Amino acid sequence: MSHDTDESKVRYRRTQSVTRAEEITKKESNQRKSQPDKPCHRPRDSLFSWSSGFDNFTGLVNWGFLLLTMGGFRLVLENFIKYGIRVDPVQWFVVLTGRNEGQGHPSLLLVLYSIVPIVICLMVEKGLASEVIMESAGMVVHVVNILVLVLIPMVVIHVKGQAFSLVGAMTVCFVYCILFLKMWSYVQVNLWCRTQYKQSKKRSGRRQSISIAQLQNDQSGRAVNGNGVASGAEKDKVPKLVHYPDNLHLKDLFYFLLAPTLCYELNFPRTSRIRKRFLIKRILEVVIGVHIVMGLFQQWMIPSVKNSLVPFSNMDLTKMTERLLKLAIPNHLMWLCFFYLTFHSFLNLMGELLHFSDRNFYSDWWNANNIDTFWRTWNMPVHKWCVRHLYIPVVEMGYSRISASVFVFFISAFFHEYLVSVPLKTFKIWAFMGMMAQIPLSFVSKFMEKQYGARCGNIVVWASIILGQPLAIMMYYHDYVITHYNDVLA
Amino acid sequence: MSHDTDESKVRYRRTQSVTRAEEITKKESNQRKSQPDKPCHRPRDSLFSWSSGFDNFTGLVNWGFLLLTMGGFRLVLENFIKYGIRVDPVQWFVVLTGRNEGQGHPSLLLVLYSIVPIVICLMVEKGLASEVIMESAGMVVHVVNILVLVLIPMVVIHVKGQAFSLVGAMTVCFVYCILFLKMWSYVQVNLWCRTQYKQSKKRSGRRQSISIAQLQNDQSGRAVNGNGVASGAEKDKVPKLVHYPDNLHLKDLFYFLLAPTLCYELNFPRTSRIRKRFLIKRILEVVIGVHIVMGLFQQWMIPSVKNSLVPFSNMDLTKMTERLLKLAIPNHLMWLCFFYLTFHSFLNLMGELLHFSDRNFYSDWWNANNIDTFWRTWNMPVHKWCVRHLYIPVVEMGYSRISASVFVFFISAFFHEYLVSVPLKTFKIWAFMGMMAQIPLSFVSKFMEKQYGARCGNIVVWASIILGQPLAIMMYYHDYVITHYNDVLA
């Protein structure tokens, strides 16, 4: 109840929230000063009454922010009081290297083996380019090679399951998935190039030279746009463009396999230099970030998931919901960390090292107003691949856009299931179902967006991100424990 | 990965987040369409890189809102799982009526006794007005009467402590505090009026009639402003104004004592009718709200406060902080409910019943950017009283504004301590200290506001509201238990 210095000048005037009515009253209060009882009341409404017309509640955003911070801090304290410090870096090393005692390094061997299908792929391409191999025969070899590639981890991990650690098996599946997508792209782009190459060989030399001039013009135009990454490219001399058969060698293929993209092209946009401060920041982020995620996992995720086991077996709905919500917070935090580390820190690190200048690894999915937009923006490499190598080819084959979309969703659901079921060795369909559930969810979110505005659609998207994942994790964990350690629940 | 229908038209153009660089690239991409490998990469930065210039994170507000809702819902579930249903309406009745077995109703008797000082006050005023009692003698009686009024609960509860329940004692202290403030106002306003009345009696009749005309003109001007409450007043006939000695009767005094204000004046602004829907809404809010607050108290506050006892005795800092943060949430929620119920529902209900049209019971304290503003806006009746009857008179007596402010803070701190210590029968100084701590806090919040912007000042205000109260509650509870049930901790 302390007062500003000007308060006694205008005696009964409030300093806050000056309304229209108050302006009128100022004149009136001057008249009333002559009254002996110094009146200080006048007719007006409370701010919460509709008739007051008051609607300034900006302070509540800060209130929400503060409650969230305090709640988070309390959860951290509660966790430490309950479980003590569980972070154990030695354990990380064991888990990360994926060593099982006396079994050697099967994961590492399997990753190294992936060179074989890669080399086969390149050989076939060279054969096709020099017309040693027939077009149809080459394509059959490619398809078989790529299908075998994706089947190898399934078969090996199924047969020699005991030799693989969980993290090791996951890494293998992840690497083989990415290889599958990259090789599909490589083969398809080379097919496009070969088709045009053969056509242009049939035509006169005059037309071909125009085509080359146009390409070089295009390349110089490419160097002026962009700001941060592109600035280096501006100083660059215009390099000669690589044309079709010249790209078919091992160095070019390995550059593509390491580059942070799933879509092959002959002349990737390049930066002229490596920005050292940028590189060091990204390396630090990856190193520190991985430790934070591992620490969170040991300290927060594992106890929460373990505690959820019994409620999920007993199908106790109240406790299940409580556990789900409790698990949702650390899981969501870890997912956010994982997203930043993978899509910003790691892919930018790879891009910087490889002079790769297209850093569009994610778009603003946090503002997505429906599920479709979210899936189109959170993982740009996969989205670009799906559009370029699946959706458009299927549409060009004459199918409708809706069936092309459903096809893309099916393939995507298959790979989600693949990445989870193979390492866990439990062939449940929760991940597949989770992906397919996005189709009805997409209708719900679009309905909410149209009916109740963009804000509501955005909330549905966030809810599906925050709650969907821990639900799937708990279902898998439950089934995994029941399959492998049935006696725990007894 | 489903797609909009126009997406295949502009093949490699992203639908989201169109940047300046992208506009340039559109032209370029048309040139590049002729290339056989369908290039889909171009130099650009990731959105999280500073060089991208991207800053649209509006979705994160929804994210915060959702996490807050989920966290709250989980806390409710956890509470029910841990403690079961503790809500017991029979207990409320026992607590609310404040009955102690075989002790009668001391609280009710004490509240009824307050009529005695009220009647004494009115008698003295009448005596002063008719010049039966000397001015100085009357003032001495007034001061003694008002001081005795505020001392009665202290003495009675101290002497007959065992006969009072906690809620009963609190009600008594609260009623006597309000009576103290109202009677101070009544006596002071009558003093102002009497001074002018005596002056005008000495002057000629001509000047007095002008004064009356001016007052009536003012009254008709008063009826046009305001919207909701005032609309009733517009249709009203202009009533005759009450002048000084005519106001001194029991009906007028009791109207003031029941009216939702602490500042007396001879002619309160009135509404012409009772809005029935408004009244029913407010009654329902009070009835339902009291039940919600009582339920929250039994189910959430009592277990949290009890659990905090041992950590606070052992001075275990980590557990103390965790308990404090855990207690802060239900305490803050209850405070918000209490605020709404008291300052909006109950005071509007009283105002509506009494045709009292000034409903300015609170201002927008939730937007307050420093502690001063918060104290000036959250409780308007007390703030108005302090300015009109304490701050301005002290300044007019010739003291500086700063000493007047400190004086107001001291009185306010005394009454905060009074309202807590007397019912708890533990004369600690936590509430007094809490109020006095507002002075340094006010400097901190003003510094934060100037240094880091209004947002930061608002966060400091919210933090002091959310954390200050539970800290004081736990300290009082701790001392209360140690004083009265020392064996609990053994």
HADDOCK unambig.tbl for C-alpha pairs under 7 A between the chains (distance, minus, plus):
assign (segid A and resid 1 and name CA) (segid B and resid 372 and name CA) 6.67 0.50 0.50
assign (segid A and resid 1 and name CA) (segid B and resid 375 and name CA) 5.49 0.50 0.50
assign (segid A and resid 1 and name CA) (segid B and resid 376 and name CA) 5.69 0.50 0.50
assign (segid A and resid 1 and name CA) (segid B and resid 383 and name CA) 6.62 0.50 0.50
assign (segid A and resid 1 and name CA) (segid B and resid 405 and name CA) 6.86 0.50 0.50
assign (segid A and resid 1 and name CA) (segid B and resid 408 and name CA) 6.47 0.50 0.50
assign (segid A and resid 1 and name CA) (segid B and resid 409 and name CA) 6.15 0.50 0.50
assign (segid A and resid 2 and name CA) (segid B and resid 372 and name CA) 6.28 0.50 0.50
assign (segid A and resid 2 and name CA) (segid B and resid 405 and name CA) 4.64 0.50 0.50
assign (segid A and resid 3 and name CA) (segid B and resid 405 and name CA) 6.50 0.50 0.50
assign (segid A and resid 8 and name CA) (segid B and resid 392 and name CA) 6.96 0.50 0.50
assign (segid A and resid 21 and name CA) (segid B and resid 225 and name CA) 5.83 0.50 0.50
assign (segid A and resid 21 and name CA) (segid B and resid 226 and name CA) 5.38 0.50 0.50
assign (segid A and resid 24 and name CA) (segid B and resid 225 and name CA) 6.99 0.50 0.50
assign (segid A and resid 31 and name CA) (segid B and resid 218 and name CA) 6.73 0.50 0.50
assign (segid A and resid 32 and name CA) (segid B and resid 218 and name CA) 6.72 0.50 0.50
assign (segid A and resid 36 and name CA) (segid B and resid 192 and name CA) 6.07 0.50 0.50
assign (segid A and resid 36 and name CA) (segid B and resid 193 and name CA) 4.99 0.50 0.50
assign (segid A and resid 36 and name CA) (segid B and resid 196 and name CA) 6.43 0.50 0.50
assign (segid A and resid 37 and name CA) (segid B and resid 189 and name CA) 5.47 0.50 0.50
assign (segid A and resid 37 and name CA) (segid B and resid 192 and name CA) 6.28 0.50 0.50
assign (segid A and resid 37 and name CA) (segid B and resid 193 and name CA) 5.77 0.50 0.50
assign (segid A and resid 37 and name CA) (segid B and resid 265 and name CA) 5.71 0.50 0.50
assign (segid A and resid 37 and name CA) (segid B and resid 266 and name CA) 6.64 0.50 0.50
assign (segid A and resid 39 and name CA) (segid B and resid 265 and name CA) 5.68 0.50 0.50
assign (segid A and resid 41 and name CA) (segid B and resid 268 and name CA) 6.77 0.50 0.50
assign (segid A and resid 41 and name CA) (segid B and resid 269 and name CA) 6.68 0.50 0.50
assign (segid A and resid 41 and name CA) (segid B and resid 358 and name CA) 5.85 0.50 0.50
assign (segid A and resid 42 and name CA) (segid B and resid 269 and name CA) 5.79 0.50 0.50
assign (segid A and resid 42 and name CA) (segid B and resid 358 and name CA) 5.27 0.50 0.50
assign (segid A and resid 43 and name CA) (segid B and resid 226 and name CA) 5.83 0.50 0.50
assign (segid A and resid 43 and name CA) (segid B and resid 229 and name CA) 6.52 0.50 0.50
assign (segid A and resid 43 and name CA) (segid B and resid 230 and name CA) 5.60 0.50 0.50
assign (segid A and resid 43 and name CA) (segid B and resid 269 and name CA) 6.07 0.50 0.50
assign (segid A and resid 43 and name CA) (segid B and resid 357 and name CA) 4.70 0.50 0.50
assign (segid A and resid 43 and name CA) (segid B and resid 358 and name CA) 4.38 0.50 0.50
assign (segid A and resid 44 and name CA) (segid B and resid 226 and name CA) 5.22 0.50 0.50
assign (segid A and resid 44 and name CA) (segid B and resid 229 and name CA) 6.26 0.50 0.50
assign (segid A and resid 44 and name CA) (segid B and resid 230 and name CA) 6.74 0.50 0.50
assign (segid A and resid 44 and name CA) (segid B and resid 357 and name CA) 6.47 0.50 0.50
assign (segid A and resid 44 and name CA) (segid B and resid 358 and name CA) 5.10 0.50 0.50
assign (segid A and resid 44 and name CA) (segid B and resid 359 and name CA) 5.58 0.50 0.50
assign (segid A and resid 44 and name CA) (segid B and resid 360 and name CA) 6.43 0.50 0.50
assign (segid A and resid 45 and name CA) (segid B and resid 228 and name CA) 6.41 0.50 0.50
assign (segid A and resid 45 and name CA) (segid B and resid 229 and name CA) 6.16 0.50 0.50
assign (segid A and resid 45 and name CA) (segid B and resid 358 and name CA) 6.88 0.50 0.50
assign (segid A and resid 45 and name CA) (segid B and resid 359 and name CA) 4.98 0.50 0.50
assign (segid A and resid 45 and name CA) (segid B and resid 360 and name CA) 6.34 0.50 0.50
assign (segid A and resid 46 and name CA) (segid B and resid 359 and name CA) 5.09 0.50 0.50
assign (segid A and resid 46 and name CA) (segid B and resid 360 and name CA) 5.37 0.50 0.50
assign (segid A and resid 46 and name CA) (segid B and resid 361 and name CA) 6.60 0.50 0.50
assign (segid A and resid 47 and name CA) (segid B and resid 363 and name CA) 6.92 0.50 0.50
assign (segid A and resid 51 and name CA) (segid B and resid 227 and name CA) 6.76 0.50 0.50
assign (segid A and resid 51 and name CA) (segid B and resid 228 and name CA) 5.21 0.50 0.50
assign (segid A and resid 57 and name CA) (segid B and resid 367 and name CA) 6.77 0.50 0.50
assign (segid A and resid 58 and name CA) (segid B and resid 367 and name CA) 6.41 0.50 0.50
assign (segid A and resid 59 and name CA) (segid B and resid 366 and name CA) 5.29 0.50 0.50
assign (segid A and resid 59 and name CA) (segid B and resid 367 and name CA) 4.39 0.50 0.50
assign (segid A and resid 59 and name CA) (segid B and resid 458 and name CA) 6.72 0.50 0.50
assign (segid A and resid 60 and name CA) (segid B and resid 366 and name CA) 6.74 0.50 0.50
assign (segid A and resid 62 and name CA) (segid B and resid 459 and name CA) 5.87 0.50 0.50
assign (segid A and resid 63 and name CA) (segid B and resid 459 and name CA) 6.97 0.50 0.50
assign (segid A and resid 63 and name CA) (segid B and resid 462 and name CA) 6.32 0.50 0.50
assign (segid A and resid 68 and name CA) (segid B and resid 68 and name CA) 6.17 0.50 0.50
assign (segid A and resid 70 and name CA) (segid B and resid 325 and name CA) 6.82 0.50 0.50
assign (segid A and resid 74 and name CA) (segid B and resid 322 and name CA) 5.56 0.50 0.50
assign (segid A and resid 74 and name CA) (segid B and resid 325 and name CA) 6.03 0.50 0.50
assign (segid A and resid 77 and name CA) (segid B and resid 322 and name CA) 6.01 0.50 0.50
assign (segid A and resid 78 and name CA) (segid B and resid 322 and name CA) 6.46 0.50 0.50
assign (segid A and resid 189 and name CA) (segid B and resid 37 and name CA) 5.49 0.50 0.50
assign (segid A and resid 192 and name CA) (segid B and resid 36 and name CA) 6.10 0.50 0.50
assign (segid A and resid 192 and name CA) (segid B and resid 37 and name CA) 6.31 0.50 0.50
assign (segid A and resid 193 and name CA) (segid B and resid 36 and name CA) 5.03 0.50 0.50
assign (segid A and resid 193 and name CA) (segid B and resid 37 and name CA) 5.78 0.50 0.50
assign (segid A and resid 196 and name CA) (segid B and resid 36 and name CA) 6.46 0.50 0.50
assign (segid A and resid 218 and name CA) (segid B and resid 31 and name CA) 6.68 0.50 0.50
assign (segid A and resid 218 and name CA) (segid B and resid 32 and name CA) 6.66 0.50 0.50
assign (segid A and resid 225 and name CA) (segid B and resid 21 and name CA) 5.74 0.50 0.50
assign (segid A and resid 225 and name CA) (segid B and resid 24 and name CA) 6.83 0.50 0.50
assign (segid A and resid 226 and name CA) (segid B and resid 21 and name CA) 5.20 0.50 0.50
assign (segid A and resid 226 and name CA) (segid B and resid 43 and name CA) 5.81 0.50 0.50
assign (segid A and resid 226 and name CA) (segid B and resid 44 and name CA) 5.26 0.50 0.50
assign (segid A and resid 227 and name CA) (segid B and resid 51 and name CA) 6.80 0.50 0.50
assign (segid A and resid 228 and name CA) (segid B and resid 45 and name CA) 6.45 0.50 0.50
assign (segid A and resid 228 and name CA) (segid B and resid 51 and name CA) 5.27 0.50 0.50
assign (segid A and resid 229 and name CA) (segid B and resid 43 and name CA) 6.53 0.50 0.50
assign (segid A and resid 229 and name CA) (segid B and resid 44 and name CA) 6.26 0.50 0.50
assign (segid A and resid 229 and name CA) (segid B and resid 45 and name CA) 6.17 0.50 0.50
assign (segid A and resid 230 and name CA) (segid B and resid 43 and name CA) 5.64 0.50 0.50
assign (segid A and resid 230 and name CA) (segid B and resid 44 and name CA) 6.81 0.50 0.50
assign (segid A and resid 265 and name CA) (segid B and resid 37 and name CA) 5.69 0.50 0.50
assign (segid A and resid 265 and name CA) (segid B and resid 39 and name CA) 5.67 0.50 0.50
assign (segid A and resid 266 and name CA) (segid B and resid 37 and name CA) 6.65 0.50 0.50
assign (segid A and resid 268 and name CA) (segid B and resid 41 and name CA) 6.74 0.50 0.50
assign (segid A and resid 269 and name CA) (segid B and resid 41 and name CA) 6.68 0.50 0.50
assign (segid A and resid 269 and name CA) (segid B and resid 42 and name CA) 5.78 0.50 0.50
assign (segid A and resid 269 and name CA) (segid B and resid 43 and name CA) 6.07 0.50 0.50
assign (segid A and resid 322 and name CA) (segid B and resid 74 and name CA) 5.58 0.50 0.50
assign (segid A and resid 322 and name CA) (segid B and resid 77 and name CA) 6.01 0.50 0.50
assign (segid A and resid 322 and name CA) (segid B and resid 78 and name CA) 6.45 0.50 0.50
assign (segid A and resid 325 and name CA) (segid B and resid 70 and name CA) 6.84 0.50 0.50
assign (segid A and resid 325 and name CA) (segid B and resid 74 and name CA) 6.03 0.50 0.50
assign (segid A and resid 357 and name CA) (segid B and resid 43 and name CA) 4.72 0.50 0.50
assign (segid A and resid 357 and name CA) (segid B and resid 44 and name CA) 6.48 0.50 0.50
assign (segid A and resid 358 and name CA) (segid B and resid 41 and name CA) 5.83 0.50 0.50
assign (segid A and resid 358 and name CA) (segid B and resid 42 and name CA) 5.24 0.50 0.50
assign (segid A and resid 358 and name CA) (segid B and resid 43 and name CA) 4.37 0.50 0.50
assign (segid A and resid 358 and name CA) (segid B and resid 44 and name CA) 5.09 0.50 0.50
assign (segid A and resid 358 and name CA) (segid B and resid 45 and name CA) 6.89 0.50 0.50
assign (segid A and resid 359 and name CA) (segid B and resid 44 and name CA) 5.57 0.50 0.50
assign (segid A and resid 359 and name CA) (segid B and resid 45 and name CA) 5.00 0.50 0.50
assign (segid A and resid 359 and name CA) (segid B and resid 46 and name CA) 5.10 0.50 0.50
assign (segid A and resid 360 and name CA) (segid B and resid 44 and name CA) 6.43 0.50 0.50
assign (segid A and resid 360 and name CA) (segid B and resid 45 and name CA) 6.35 0.50 0.50
assign (segid A and resid 360 and name CA) (segid B and resid 46 and name CA) 5.35 0.50 0.50
assign (segid A and resid 361 and name CA) (segid B and resid 46 and name CA) 6.60 0.50 0.50
assign (segid A and resid 363 and name CA) (segid B and resid 47 and name CA) 6.91 0.50 0.50
assign (segid A and resid 366 and name CA) (segid B and resid 59 and name CA) 5.28 0.50 0.50
assign (segid A and resid 366 and name CA) (segid B and resid 60 and name CA) 6.74 0.50 0.50
assign (segid A and resid 367 and name CA) (segid B and resid 57 and name CA) 6.74 0.50 0.50
assign (segid A and resid 367 and name CA) (segid B and resid 58 and name CA) 6.40 0.50 0.50
assign (segid A and resid 367 and name CA) (segid B and resid 59 and name CA) 4.37 0.50 0.50
assign (segid A and resid 372 and name CA) (segid B and resid 1 and name CA) 6.68 0.50 0.50
assign (segid A and resid 372 and name CA) (segid B and resid 2 and name CA) 6.25 0.50 0.50
assign (segid A and resid 375 and name CA) (segid B and resid 1 and name CA) 5.49 0.50 0.50
assign (segid A and resid 376 and name CA) (segid B and resid 1 and name CA) 5.67 0.50 0.50
assign (segid A and resid 383 and name CA) (segid B and resid 1 and name CA) 6.59 0.50 0.50
assign (segid A and resid 392 and name CA) (segid B and resid 8 and name CA) 6.87 0.50 0.50
assign (segid A and resid 405 and name CA) (segid B and resid 1 and name CA) 6.91 0.50 0.50
assign (segid A and resid 405 and name CA) (segid B and resid 2 and name CA) 4.69 0.50 0.50
assign (segid A and resid 405 and name CA) (segid B and resid 3 and name CA) 6.50 0.50 0.50
assign (segid A and resid 408 and name CA) (segid B and resid 1 and name CA) 6.50 0.50 0.50
assign (segid A and resid 409 and name CA) (segid B and resid 1 and name CA) 6.20 0.50 0.50
assign (segid A and resid 458 and name CA) (segid B and resid 59 and name CA) 6.72 0.50 0.50
assign (segid A and resid 459 and name CA) (segid B and resid 62 and name CA) 5.86 0.50 0.50
assign (segid A and resid 459 and name CA) (segid B and resid 63 and name CA) 6.97 0.50 0.50
assign (segid A and resid 459 and name CA) (segid B and resid 66 and name CA) 6.99 0.50 0.50
assign (segid A and resid 462 and name CA) (segid B and resid 63 and name CA) 6.33 0.50 0.50
